[in-house]
């Protein structure tokens, strides 16, 4: 479902100090962009930023990059982040947002950026076989992530889609990732540290089990 155009989104992002218009210029330099050096985590497809805002609020010592193709959803993400950080009485100085095609993510990230964790939450499952290569967890994409994930870097993946969940296990294994944990019912397992996304709220409300995989990439293996 397409999001309605938000006339206010682009003007607000243009004034936002952490919206990056030309992310290619920061390839290999993301650690220098943030005011404080720290662990660097990236969210692929951050959407309206409900999840983004909460991880930014909870973890001021971690630097985050949220990527989404839509300026309209990034406008909502900015507002959610501002609200979350405002409630903590601080500036949103550990987050960058950018509008970019995730299939071309290696144009804006490389090994020198030292990405410790990738979040992929409720991405498009692309159910038709001919479209599987478009999945953000497909082997073709995972091989791209390996070029900038640091040694021991992790992927945290959540979905409501059983086929994508099972396929992602296979994709990870095929590309040399080590699966640290997996569950086909996150809520039944229980995790007090779980941060809920907007899609997760919707699917869980419909009684659809939430699946999660945490996997690690070991460069020296």
Helices and strands as residue ranges (DSSP letters): H 7-14, E 19-20, G 23-26, H 30-33, E 40-44, H 50-58, E 63-68, H 71-87, E 95-99, G 102-107, G 111-113, E 115-121, G 129-134, H 139-145, E 149-159, H 162-174, E 178-183, H 186-189, H 198-205, E 211-217
